[in-house]
């Protein structure tokens, strides 16, 4: 998927632990607002994820809301209550497709280490009219090569002693591993970034350690613009309509590339601020007093042919400086055109100012 059509996927399975009323859901809401600035589109998995796992086994399924069920976020009290109660799973064979089996046989019984009822559907009720960048979607299991790749990741993770220490209950750990790698493979297949909760990050982090082709995306937004997470959705929607948003996102991607190259376990936050300040300084230089810039970097402007300034839309002080220097020495026209390019793309700085104005 092209960078200017970047997409983020928020799956249910690998976000199940954080879809809980109170601070966890508030954190997810901020994450979605941050993503709305960095990504062109955001896909939320539809349905309700029901999962239970413990020492005796695990069971999980994403399904539509049941008849008469209004999707709600799970409360801490409900999660605590169900995790204190053993769970049972029964299976049966359908005699008529789509009709529940009449006889069921016990298949699994265990104490519950985790018991999740996770959904993203309530976010639909708080989005403003015209929200066309957030969309609910259904996810299928990876197939073919992506399925085999996910299986290889899963097999490697199941042998990872660090994960065994972090998530000691085997069936719980294997469920986390399976869910995280399934979601990661689905996102990779569709060229999207994927957002996961802190619990599942413990699994996915191994991908970053083993293969440097994986990259973090979007981490600059909460670092540089933490206030965005507290904005109303209407303000986020209004900012997305700014005509300079595409260039703004491109700058953020450049900053992230620079930070990734610069830091290796170092201070990512400071590196992000430092890289962003460099881009701001470059842009503000390009939109400042053109005559003063030309004087300060005279060699970069006056060396070269000046033909084409009028057609490129450059008028005013730079035209005077250019005219005086016309024909002095050939060459270096690239410097001038680069300055023109920067001038034309300066609008993202105004967008930065809009963000500052909403602090």
C-alpha positions in Angstrom: 0.0 0.0 0.0 1.5 3.4 -0.9 2.7 5.6 1.9 0.1 8.3 1.2 -2.6 5.6 1.6 -1.1 4.1 4.8 -3.5 2.1 6.9 -3.6 0.8 10.4 -5.4 -2.3 11.5 -6.7 -2.7 15.1 -7.6 -6.3 15.6 -9.6 -7.7 18.5 -7.6 -10.7 19.5 -4.3 -8.9 20.2 -6.1 -6.0 21.9 -8.4 -8.1 24.1 -6.7 -7.3 27.3 -7.0 -3.5 27.0 -10.6 -3.3 25.9 -11.9 -2.7 29.4 -13.8 0.3 30.8 -11.9 3.1 32.5 -8.3 3.9 31.8 -7.7 1.0 29.3 -10.5 2.1 26.9 -9.4 5.7 27.3 -5.9 4.7 26.3 -7.3 2.9 23.2 -9.3 6.0 22.3 -6.1 8.2 22.5 -4.3 5.6 20.3 -7.1 5.9 17.7 -6.8 9.6 17.7 -3.0 9.5 17.3 -3.5 7.0 14.5 -6.0 9.3 12.8 -3.2 11.9 12.3 -0.5 9.5 11.1 -2.5 7.1 8.9 -4.8 7.8 6.0 -7.2 5.0 7.1 -7.9 3.1 10.3 -9.6 -0.3 10.3 -11.2 -1.7 13.4 -12.1 -5.3 13.6 -15.9 -5.8 13.9 -17.6 -8.2 16.2 -17.0 -9.4 19.8 -14.0 -11.4 20.9 -14.8 -13.9 23.6 -11.8 -15.7 25.1 -11.1 -17.8 28.1 -7.9 -19.5 29.0 -6.3 -21.2 32.0 -4.2 -24.2 33.1 -6.6 -26.7 31.4 -6.9 -25.1 28.0 -8.2 -22.1 26.0 -11.0 -21.1 23.8 -11.6 -18.0 21.7 -13.9 -16.8 19.0 -14.9 -13.5 17.3 -18.6 -13.5 16.6 -21.3 -10.9 15.8 -23.4 -9.6 18.8 -25.9 -12.2 19.9 -29.6 -11.6 19.5 -30.6 -8.6 21.7 -27.0 -8.0 22.8 -25.9 -4.4 22.8 -22.1 -4.3 22.4 -20.5 -2.8 25.5 -17.0 -2.7 26.9 -16.3 -5.3 29.6 -16.0 -3.8 33.1 -13.2 -4.7 35.5 -15.8 -6.1 37.9 -17.2 -8.5 35.3 -13.7 -9.6 34.2 -12.7 -10.2 37.8 -15.9 -12.2 38.4 -15.5 -14.4 35.3 -11.8 -15.0 36.0 -12.7 -16.3 39.4 -15.0 -18.9 37.9 -14.0 -22.1 36.1 -15.1 -22.2 32.4 -16.4 -25.2 30.4 -16.6 -25.7 26.6 -18.9 -28.2 25.0 -19.0 -29.2 21.3 -21.5 -30.9 19.1 -22.1 -31.7 15.5 -24.6 -29.7 13.5 -27.3 -31.8 11.8 -28.6 -28.8 9.9 -26.0 -26.2 8.8 -26.5 -23.0 10.9 -28.7 -24.7 13.5 -27.0 -25.4 16.9 -26.4 -29.1 17.6 -29.0 -30.7 19.8 -26.6 -32.8 21.8 -23.3 -31.4 23.2 -20.3 -33.2 24.7 -17.9 -31.6 27.2 -14.6 -30.8 25.6 -12.8 -28.6 28.0 -13.0 -27.5 31.7 -10.5 -25.3 33.4 -10.0 -22.6 35.9 -9.8 -19.2 34.2 -6.6 -17.2 34.2 -8.1 -14.8 31.7 -11.7 -14.2 30.6 -12.2 -11.5 28.0 -15.2 -10.1 26.3 -13.6 -7.5 24.0 -15.1 -5.3 21.3 -14.4 -2.1 19.4 -18.0 -1.5 18.3 -18.9 1.1 20.9 -16.4 3.5 19.3 -18.9 3.8 16.4 -21.3 5.7 18.7 -18.8 8.4 19.5 -17.4 9.2 16.0 -18.7 12.4 14.4 -20.9 12.3 11.2 -18.7 12.0 8.1 -16.0 10.0 9.8 -14.8 8.2 6.6 -11.3 7.2 7.6 -12.3 4.8 10.4 -14.0 1.6 9.1 -15.1 -1.6 10.7 -13.9 -4.8 9.0 -14.0 -8.5 9.4 -10.7 -10.5 9.5 -10.2 -14.0 8.2 -7.5 -16.4 9.1 -4.3 -16.1 7.0 -4.1 -18.7 4.2 -1.4 -20.1 2.0 2.1 -18.6 2.4 1.0 -16.1 5.1 -0.5 -19.0 7.1 2.8 -20.9 6.8 4.7 -17.8 7.8 2.5 -17.2 10.9 3.0 -20.9 11.8 6.8 -20.4 11.7 6.6 -17.3 13.9 4.3 -19.2 16.3 6.6 -22.2 16.5 9.6 -19.9 17.2 7.7 -18.0 19.9 6.6 -21.2 21.6 10.3 -22.0 22.2 11.1 -18.5 23.5 12.1 -18.8 27.2 11.6 -15.1 27.7 7.9 -15.4 26.8 7.6 -18.5 29.1 8.8 -16.4 32.0 6.6 -13.4 31.1 3.4 -15.6 30.6 3.9 -18.7 32.6 0.6 -20.5 32.1 1.2 -22.6 28.9 -2.3 -22.4 27.4 -2.6 -18.7 28.0 0.9 -18.1 26.5 0.1 -20.2 23.4 -3.2 -18.4 22.9 -1.4 -15.0 23.1 1.3 -16.3 20.7 -1.3 -17.6 18.2 -3.5 -14.5 18.3 -0.6 -12.0 17.9 1.0 -13.9 15.0 -2.3 -14.4 13.3 -3.1 -10.6 13.5 0.5 -9.7 12.4 0.3 -12.0 9.4 -3.1 -10.6 8.3 -1.8 -7.1 8.5 1.4 -7.9 6.6 -0.7 -9.6 3.9 -2.7 -6.5 3.4 0.2 -4.0 3.7 -1.1 -2.4 6.9 0.5 -1.5 10.2 -1.0 -3.3 13.2 -1.8 -1.9 16.7 -1.6 -4.3 19.6 -1.9 -4.0 23.4 1.0 -4.2 25.8 0.4 -7.8 26.6 0.8 -8.9 23.0 3.7 -6.6 22.4 5.7 -9.1 24.4 5.2 -11.6 21.6 5.6 -9.2 18.6 8.7 -7.6 20.0 10.6 -10.8 19.1 9.9 -10.0 15.4 11.9 -6.7 15.8 14.8 -8.5 17.5 15.0 -11.2 14.8 14.5 -9.2 11.6 15.4 -5.6 11.0 12.8 -5.3 8.2 10.1 -4.6 10.8 9.6 -1.0 11.7 7.6 0.9 14.3 5.1 3.3 12.7 3.3 6.3 14.1 5.3 6.6 17.3 6.1 10.2 16.6 2.6 11.5 17.1 2.1 10.7 20.8 5.7 11.9 21.5 5.5 15.2 19.6 1.7 15.9 19.9 0.4 14.2 23.1 -2.4 16.8 23.3 -4.1 15.2 20.3 -5.2 12.2 22.4 -7.4 14.5 24.5 -9.0 16.4 21.6 -12.7 15.8 20.7 -13.2 13.7 17.7 -14.6 16.7 15.8 -11.2 18.5 16.2 -9.4 15.4 14.8 -11.7 15.2 11.9 -11.3 18.9 11.1 -7.5 18.6 11.2 -7.6 15.7 8.8 -9.3 17.8 6.3 -6.4 20.3 6.2 -5.0 20.3 2.7 -1.5 20.1 4.1 -2.1 16.8 5.9 -0.4 14.6 3.3 2.9 16.6 3.5 2.6 16.7 7.3 2.4 12.9 7.4 5.4 12.6 5.0 7.5 14.8 7.4 6.5 12.5 10.3 7.6 9.4 8.3 10.9 11.1 7.5 11.4 11.9 11.2 10.7 8.3 12.2 13.2 7.0 9.6 15.8 9.4 11.0 15.0 8.3 14.6 15.2 4.7 13.7 18.6 5.1 12.1 19.9 7.3 14.9 18.8 5.3 18.0 19.6 1.8 19.0 18.0 1.4 22.4 18.7 5.0 23.1 16.4 7.9 23.9 13.8 7.7 21.2 11.7 10.6 22.6 14.6 13.0 22.6 15.7 11.8 19.1 12.2 12.4 17.8 12.1 15.9 19.1 15.5 16.7 17.7 14.7 15.3 14.3 11.4 17.2 14.2 13.0 20.4 15.2 15.5 20.0 12.3 12.6 19.7 9.8 10.8 22.7 11.4 14.0 24.8 11.1 14.4 23.8 7.4 10.8 24.7 6.7 10.9 28.0 8.5 14.0 28.9 6.7 12.3 28.3 3.4 9.3 30.5 4.3 11.1 33.3 6.0 12.2 36.5 4.3 13.4 35.3 0.9 15.8 38.2 0.5 17.5 37.5 3.8 17.8 33.8 3.0 19.3 34.7 -0.4 21.9 37.0 1.3 22.8 34.4 3.9 23.3 31.6 1.3 24.2 33.7 -1.6 26.3 31.2 -3.3 23.5 28.7 -3.4 21.2 31.1 -5.3 23.3 33.3 -7.6 25.3 30.5 -9.2 23.2 29.3 -12.0 20.7 30.1 -14.7 17.6 32.0 -13.4 15.4 31.1 -16.3 12.1 29.6 -15.1 11.5 31.6 -12.0 8.5 33.3 -13.3 6.9 30.1 -14.6 7.6 28.5 -11.2 5.7 31.2 -9.5 8.6 32.9 -7.6 8.2 36.6 -7.5 9.2 39.5 -5.2 12.5 39.8 -3.4 14.0 36.6 -4.8 13.3 37.8 -8.4 15.4 40.9 -7.7 18.3 39.0 -6.3 18.1 36.5 -9.1 18.0 39.3 -11.7 21.1 41.0 -10.3 23.0 37.7 -10.5 21.8 36.6 -13.9 24.5 35.0 -15.9 27.3 35.3 -13.4 28.4 31.7 -13.2 26.7 28.6 -14.7 25.5 25.7 -12.5 23.9 25.0 -9.1 20.3 25.6 -10.3 19.4 22.5 -8.2 19.9 24.6 -5.0 17.4 27.2 -6.2 14.8 24.7 -7.2 15.2 22.8 -3.9 14.4 26.1 -2.1 11.3 26.6 -4.3 10.2 23.0 -3.6 10.5 23.7 0.2 8.6 26.9 -0.2 5.7 25.2 -1.9 5.6 22.4 0.8 5.7 24.7 3.7 2.0 24.4 4.5 2.6 21.6 7.0 4.2 24.2 9.3 0.8 26.0 9.4 -0.8 22.7 10.3 1.7 22.3 13.2 0.6 25.8 14.3 -3.0 24.7 14.3 -2.1 21.8 16.5 -0.3 24.1 18.9 -3.3 26.4 19.0 -5.5 23.6 20.3 -3.3 22.8 23.3 
